[in-house]
């Protein structure tokens, strides 16, 4: 492990103001703020791509922020290992390394590759838990969970579940019950899908800080899907939003008995996706978070509000019970007539806030011109609300200027990750996202960064923008054919 360097090749991002839908166009510039590199790919094996770090998840408790991500991405799926970067002082400094006991490439594990990392904190057992998918070759072979008391020194992982012969696990995620008054306080839940069974959704529960896990259970009705995210309400109910196997709709299921059984999913909304340009790997996988009162938010990339499905907005839906969901609303990053394409959203919600005063932020990647080809310019944006998403402040640009060819290659396009994330610490949002500069020869330069000082809550005098008057385009539909089979190679 080492402290992240003061980056002399620092990527500076002008925090610029987007043209927003209501109240005119804002064009004033704000001061530049630096990004901090929080990790570097330390692997040198010649079987995967270096230097590449992709697909970050984050979680925070007090002043501690932990992020996990892939290191050394393989073109045909997975990575050399999962890395972590941890700050114990609200994002001022970071310590980074990689998780032990997972891959042969790292040296102390038994799996060939690792992928799909997620991070959470088990408050009852005072443990950080990092979920990882261990791979045999290019097959998702075992769901693993590593634990740490400080987010820096990690134990070898426990096994949540290992595939039967012919199985193929994918897209796991973890969530824990952190409310001391909940009847299931300390329960942690992992979900994943088995591609070999048509993306059958499966669940497992731990009651002892991730040391042991229950036998896997299927979701009610034997429903298939992918990208499930378990979120636990203060009363102990677990709500799991997920995509269907074809990325054509969002659904949700739940447990009200501590993971003993799981309901049949209910529909949340259809997904209408504009095919992202630039040969980017950018599926409409959901992002999801929960506020302090238990309201669940789900977001995804969608072109429903744009004529001709010309580009994607980020849209979201909410629910207080996991059964009844609001109609999708467009987040007003810019006007529906703009040419900007928004995709790969990440949520952060301040857990000390809830309901109509919930502090919600969404980060996302975007192309300024959706129809770009060889001239695509990848950027990262950020938008925030202090009233549960009723109105949103001016969108901000965190970074810009990345060419897709500078990113890790995969079977399904250039990759920054199938998801991204941010977390509140000391009232400020810290994201973790992949940034890149031009390769040197065949060596890539794609690493993990954060906004150094964090992003403060929306200022009281900052204009607010609403999309409540935006209407879906009649008969809106995706501008590319629906998938008819759940492609395994898409999601490794």
C-alpha positions in Angstrom: 0.0 0.0 0.0 1.1 3.6 -0.6 -0.2 7.0 -0.3 -1.7 8.4 -3.5 0.7 10.8 -5.2 0.3 14.5 -5.7 -0.4 14.1 -9.3 2.0 16.2 -11.4 0.0 15.1 -14.5 -3.1 16.3 -12.7 -6.3 16.5 -14.8 -7.8 19.9 -14.1 -11.5 20.3 -14.8 -13.3 23.6 -15.3 -16.5 23.5 -13.2 -18.6 24.9 -16.0 -22.3 25.6 -16.1 -24.6 23.7 -18.4 -27.5 25.3 -20.3 -30.5 24.2 -18.2 -34.1 23.8 -19.2 -36.0 26.3 -17.0 -34.9 29.8 -16.3 -32.7 30.4 -19.3 -29.1 29.6 -20.1 -26.3 30.1 -17.6 -22.9 30.7 -19.1 -20.8 32.1 -16.3 -17.5 30.3 -15.5 -16.5 29.2 -12.0 -13.0 28.7 -10.8 -11.1 25.6 -11.7 -10.7 22.9 -9.0 -8.2 20.1 -9.1 -8.9 16.4 -9.2 -6.9 14.1 -7.0 -5.7 10.7 -8.3 -6.5 8.2 -5.6 -5.0 5.1 -7.0 -2.8 3.6 -9.7 -2.7 0.3 -11.5 0.4 -1.5 -10.0 0.1 -4.7 -12.0 2.5 -5.6 -14.7 1.3 -8.9 -16.0 1.2 -9.0 -19.8 -2.2 -10.8 -20.0 -4.3 -7.7 -19.2 -4.3 -4.0 -20.1 -2.2 -1.5 -18.1 -2.5 1.0 -16.7 -6.3 0.6 -16.3 -8.6 1.1 -13.4 -12.4 1.0 -14.0 -15.8 0.7 -12.4 -15.7 2.3 -8.9 -18.1 1.9 -6.1 -17.9 4.0 -2.9 -19.3 4.1 0.6 -18.7 6.5 3.5 -19.2 6.6 7.3 -18.3 9.8 9.1 -15.0 11.0 7.7 -14.0 7.7 6.2 -14.6 7.0 2.5 -13.8 3.7 0.9 -13.8 3.0 -2.8 -13.3 -0.3 -4.7 -12.6 -0.8 -8.4 -11.2 -3.1 -11.0 -7.4 -3.0 -11.7 -5.8 -4.3 -14.9 -8.8 -4.9 -17.1 -8.9 -7.9 -19.4 -10.4 -7.3 -22.9 -12.6 -10.4 -22.6 -13.8 -9.9 -19.1 -12.7 -9.2 -15.5 -9.5 -7.7 -14.1 -6.2 -8.7 -12.5 -7.6 -7.8 -9.1 -9.9 -5.4 -7.2 -8.2 -2.3 -5.8 -9.3 -0.1 -3.0 -8.6 3.5 -2.0 -9.5 4.8 1.4 -9.6 8.2 3.0 -10.0 8.6 6.8 -10.1 12.4 6.8 -13.0 13.3 4.5 -11.1 13.0 1.3 -8.0 15.0 2.1 -5.6 12.1 1.7 -6.0 8.6 0.4 -4.4 5.2 1.0 -4.6 2.6 -1.8 -3.8 -1.0 -2.5 -5.5 -4.2 -3.7 -7.6 -6.8 -2.0 -5.7 -10.0 -1.0 -6.7 -13.6 -1.3 -8.7 -13.2 -4.6 -6.6 -13.7 -7.7 -3.6 -15.7 -8.7 -2.2 -12.6 -10.4 -2.2 -10.7 -7.1 -0.4 -13.8 -5.7 -2.4 -14.9 -2.7 -5.7 -16.0 -4.3 -7.1 -18.9 -6.3 -9.2 -17.2 -8.9 -8.0 -16.2 -12.3 -9.7 -12.8 -12.4 -11.9 -10.5 -10.4 -14.7 -8.1 -11.3 -18.0 -6.3 -10.3 -16.8 -4.8 -6.9 -19.1 -3.1 -4.4 -18.5 -1.7 -0.9 -20.7 -1.3 2.2 -20.3 -0.8 6.0 -21.8 -3.3 8.5 -22.4 -1.0 11.5 -23.4 -3.7 13.9 -20.1 -5.7 13.4 -18.1 -2.6 12.6 -16.7 -4.0 9.4 -16.2 -2.7 5.9 -17.4 -5.4 3.5 -16.2 -5.5 -0.1 -18.1 -7.8 -2.5 -16.2 -9.2 -5.6 -17.0 -11.7 -8.3 -14.2 -14.2 -8.6 -13.7 -15.7 -12.1 -12.4 -18.9 -13.5 -11.1 -17.9 -16.9 -13.8 -15.7 -18.3 -16.6 -17.2 -16.2 -18.0 -15.7 -13.0 -17.4 -18.5 -10.6 -17.9 -17.3 -7.1 -19.3 -14.4 -5.1 -16.8 -13.3 -2.5 -16.8 -10.8 0.4 -13.7 -9.4 2.0 -13.8 -7.6 5.4 -11.8 -4.9 7.1 -12.0 -3.0 10.3 -10.5 0.2 8.9 -10.9 0.0 5.1 -7.2 -0.3 4.7 -6.1 -3.7 6.0 -8.2 -6.5 4.4 -8.9 -10.1 5.3 -9.0 -12.9 2.7 -12.6 -13.2 1.4 -15.4 -15.5 2.5 -17.4 -17.3 -0.1 -21.0 -16.3 -0.5 -21.8 -18.8 -3.2 -19.9 -20.8 -5.8 -21.4 -21.8 -9.1 -22.4 -25.4 -9.9 -20.9 -27.0 -13.0 -22.0 -25.0 -16.0 -23.1 -22.0 -13.9 -22.1 -18.4 -14.7 -22.6 -15.7 -12.0 -22.7 -12.0 -12.9 -23.4 -8.6 -11.5 -23.4 -9.1 -7.7 -24.0 -6.4 -5.2 -24.1 -6.0 -1.4 -26.2 -4.1 1.1 -26.4 -4.1 5.0 -29.0 -3.2 7.6 -27.4 -0.3 9.5 -30.4 0.8 11.7 -29.9 -0.3 15.3 -33.7 -0.4 15.9 -34.3 -2.7 13.0 -35.3 -6.3 13.9 -32.7 -7.4 11.4 -29.9 -5.0 12.4 -26.5 -6.4 11.1 -28.0 -8.5 8.4 -26.1 -8.1 5.1 -27.6 -9.2 1.7 -25.9 -10.1 -1.5 -27.7 -10.5 -4.9 -26.4 -11.8 -8.2 -27.7 -13.5 -11.3 -26.8 -16.8 -13.0 -26.5 -16.4 -16.7 -26.5 -20.1 -17.2 -30.1 -20.1 -15.9 -31.2 -17.2 -18.1 -30.0 -14.6 -15.5 -31.9 -16.2 -12.6 -31.8 -13.7 -9.7 -30.4 -15.2 -6.5 -29.9 -13.9 -2.9 -27.9 -14.8 0.2 -27.8 -13.4 3.7 -25.2 -13.1 6.4 -25.8 -12.3 10.1 -22.2 -12.5 11.4 -20.3 -9.8 9.5 -19.9 -11.7 6.3 -18.2 -14.7 7.9 -20.9 -17.2 6.8 -23.7 -16.9 4.3 -27.1 -18.6 3.9 -27.8 -21.0 1.1 -28.7 -19.1 -2.0 -32.4 -18.4 -2.6 -34.2 -17.5 -5.8 -36.5 -14.5 -6.1 -40.3 -15.1 -6.0 -41.5 -16.6 -9.2 -38.0 -17.6 -10.4 -37.7 -14.2 -12.0 -34.6 -13.4 -14.2 -32.8 -10.1 -14.2 -29.4 -8.4 -13.7 -27.8 -5.6 -11.7 -29.8 -5.9 -8.5 -28.9 -3.5 -5.7 -30.1 -4.4 -2.2 -31.2 -1.3 -0.1 -32.3 -1.7 3.5 -35.0 0.6 5.0 -34.9 1.7 8.7 -37.7 -0.9 9.5 -35.5 -3.7 8.1 -37.4 -4.2 4.8 -35.0 -4.9 1.9 -35.9 -3.4 -1.5 -33.9 -4.6 -4.5 -34.3 -2.7 -7.8 -32.8 -4.5 -10.9 -32.7 -4.5 -14.7 -34.4 -7.2 -16.7 -31.9 -9.5 -18.5 -32.3 -7.4 -21.7 -31.9 -3.9 -20.2 -35.4 -3.2 -21.4 -37.1 -2.4 -18.1 -36.6 -1.8 -14.4 -38.2 -3.9 -11.7 -38.0 -4.3 -7.9 -38.5 -7.1 -5.4 -38.2 -7.1 -1.6 -38.0 -9.1 1.7 -39.9 -8.1 4.8 -38.5 -11.0 7.0 -34.8 -10.5 7.0 -34.0 -12.4 3.8 -35.9 -15.5 4.7 -38.0 -15.1 1.5 -38.2 -12.7 -1.5 -41.2 -11.4 -3.3 -42.1 -11.6 -6.9 -40.8 -8.4 -8.6 -43.1 -5.5 -9.6 -42.4 -3.3 -12.6 -40.9 0.1 -12.1 -40.6 1.5 -15.7 -39.6 0.6 -19.2 -36.1 1.7 -20.4 -35.8 3.5 -23.7 -32.1 3.9 -24.5 -30.3 5.9 -27.1 -27.3 3.8 -28.3 -24.2 5.6 -27.0 -21.6 6.5 -29.6 -17.9 6.4 -29.6 -17.8 2.6 -29.3 -18.4 3.1 -25.5 -19.5 0.3 -23.3 -22.5 2.0 -21.7 -25.5 -0.2 -20.8 -28.6 1.3 -19.1 -27.8 -0.5 -15.9 -29.6 1.2 -13.0 -28.0 3.2 -10.2 -29.9 3.1 -6.8 -29.7 4.7 -3.4 -31.8 5.1 -0.3 -32.3 8.2 1.9 -32.4 8.4 5.7 -36.1 7.8 5.9 -36.1 4.8 3.6 -37.2 6.3 0.3 -35.5 4.4 -2.6 -34.2 6.2 -5.7 -33.4 4.5 -9.0 -31.8 6.2 -12.0 -30.8 5.1 -15.5 -30.0 6.5 -18.9 -33.1 7.0 -21.0 -34.2 8.8 -24.2 -38.0 8.9 -23.5 -38.1 12.7 -23.2 -36.1 13.4 -26.4 -37.6 13.5 -29.9 -36.4 10.6 -32.1 -34.5 9.1 -29.1 -31.7 11.4 -30.2 -29.8 11.2 -26.9 -30.2 10.1 -23.3 -31.2 12.0 -20.2 -30.7 10.6 -16.7 -34.2 9.8 -15.4 -35.2 8.6 -11.9 -38.1 7.0 -10.1 -38.7 6.7 -6.3 -40.6 4.5 -3.9 -41.4 4.4 -0.2 -42.3 0.8 -0.1 -40.8 -1.0 -3.1 -44.2 -1.7 -4.5 -45.5 1.6 -5.8 -43.1 3.7 -7.9 -43.4 7.2 -9.3 -43.4 7.8 -13.0 -39.9 8.4 -14.3 -38.8 12.1 -14.1 -36.1 13.7 -16.2 -33.2 15.2 -14.3 -32.8 18.7 -15.9 -29.1 18.7 -16.7 -29.8 20.5 -19.9 -32.6 21.2 -22.4 -34.3 18.3 -24.1 -33.3 20.0 -27.4 -29.6 19.8 -26.5 -27.3 17.3 -28.3 -25.7 16.1 -25.1 -25.8 12.3 -24.4 -25.8 11.4 -20.6 -25.1 7.8 -19.4 -23.7 5.7 -16.6 -25.2 7.5 -13.6 -24.1 7.2 -10.0 -26.1 8.2 -6.9 -25.1 9.7 -3.6 -27.7 10.6 -0.9 -26.8 12.1 2.4 -28.1 9.5 4.9 -28.8 12.3 7.5 -31.5 13.7 5.2 -34.8 12.3 3.9 -38.0 12.9 2.2 -38.7 16.3 0.7 -35.4 17.6 2.2 -33.2 14.8 1.1 -29.8 15.9 -0.3 -29.4 13.9 -3.5 -26.5 14.1 -6.0 -26.1 12.3 -9.3 -22.8 12.0 -11.3 -22.7 10.8 -14.8 -20.6 10.5 -17.9 -21.5 12.4 -21.1 -20.7 13.2 -24.6 -21.4 16.9 -25.6 -22.5 15.7 -29.0 -24.4 12.4 -29.0 -23.8 11.7 -32.7 -20.0 11.8 -32.3 -17.9 9.2 -33.9 -14.1 9.5 -34.1 -14.3 12.9 -32.4 -16.1 11.9 -29.1 -15.0 13.8 -26.0 -15.9 12.0 -22.8 -16.6 14.1 -19.7 -18.0 13.7 -16.2 -20.8 15.8 -14.8 -22.5 16.3 -11.5 -25.9 17.7 -10.5 -27.5 18.0 -7.0 -30.8 18.6 -5.2 -31.6 19.5 -1.6 -35.3 18.7 -1.8 -35.5 15.0 -2.8 -35.2 15.7 -6.5 -38.1 18.1 -6.8 -35.7 20.7 -8.2 -32.0 20.6 -9.2 -29.2 23.1 -9.1 -27.0 24.0 -12.0 -25.1 21.0 -13.4 -21.4 21.1 -13.1 -18.6 19.7 -15.2 -16.1 17.7 -13.2 -13.8 16.6 -16.0 -13.5 16.7 -19.8 -11.4 15.8 -22.7 -11.0 12.0 -22.6 -11.0 10.2 -25.9 -12.6 6.8 -25.8 -9.6 5.2 -27.4 -7.6 6.1 -24.3 -9.8 3.7 -22.3 -9.6 0.0 -21.6 -11.0 -2.2 -24.4 -13.6 -4.8 -23.9 -15.7 -7.2 -26.1 -18.5 -4.6 -25.9 -16.6 -1.3 -26.2 -14.3 1.1 -24.4 -14.8 1.0 -20.7 -14.8 3.4 -17.7 -17.1 1.0 -15.9 -20.7 -0.3 -16.0 -21.4 1.9 -13.0 -19.9 4.8 -11.0 -20.5 6.2 -7.5 -20.1 8.9 -5.0 -20.6 9.3 -1.2 -21.3 12.1 1.3 -18.6 12.8 3.9 -18.8 15.7 6.3 -21.5 17.2 4.2 -19.6 17.1 0.9 -19.8 14.7 -2.0 -16.8 12.8 -3.1 -17.1 10.8 -6.4 -14.8 8.1 -7.7 -14.5 7.9 -11.4 -12.1 6.7 -14.1 -10.1 9.3 -15.9 -7.5 8.9 -18.7 -4.9 10.7 -20.7 -3.3 9.7 -24.0 -1.5 6.3 -24.0 2.3 6.1 -24.2 2.8 3.6 -26.9 0.7 0.6 -26.0 0.6 1.5 -22.3 -2.8 3.0 -21.3 -3.1 5.7 -18.6 -6.6 5.2 -17.0 -6.7 5.6 -13.3 -9.1 6.5 -10.4 -9.7 10.1 -9.5 -11.9 12.1 -7.1 -12.9 15.8 -6.8 -10.3 16.8 -4.3 -12.1 19.1 -1.9 -15.5 17.5 -2.3 -18.6 19.2 -3.6 -20.6 21.3 -1.2 -24.3 21.3 -0.8 -26.3 23.5 -3.2 -26.0 27.2 -2.2 -29.2 28.8 -0.9 -29.0 31.5 -3.6 -28.3 29.1 -6.4 -31.0 28.9 -9.1 -33.1 25.7 -9.0 -34.5 23.9 -12.1 -37.4 21.6 -12.4 -38.4 19.1 -15.1 -42.0 18.7 -13.8 -43.4 20.1 -17.0 -41.4 17.8 -19.3 -43.5 15.1 -20.9 -42.4 11.9 -22.5 -42.3 11.8 -26.2 -45.4 9.9 -27.5 -44.5 6.3 -28.5 -40.9 6.8 -27.4 -38.7 3.8 -28.0 -35.1 2.9 -28.2 -33.2 3.8 -31.3 -31.6 0.4 -31.6 -33.1 -3.1 -31.6 -33.9 -4.7 -28.3 -31.8 -7.5 -27.1 -33.5 -10.9 -27.5 -31.0 -12.9 -25.5 -29.1 -11.9 -22.3 -25.6 -11.5 -23.7 -23.0 -12.9 -21.3 -20.1 -11.1 -23.0 -21.8 -7.8 -22.5 -21.6 -7.8 -18.7 -18.4 -9.4 -17.5 
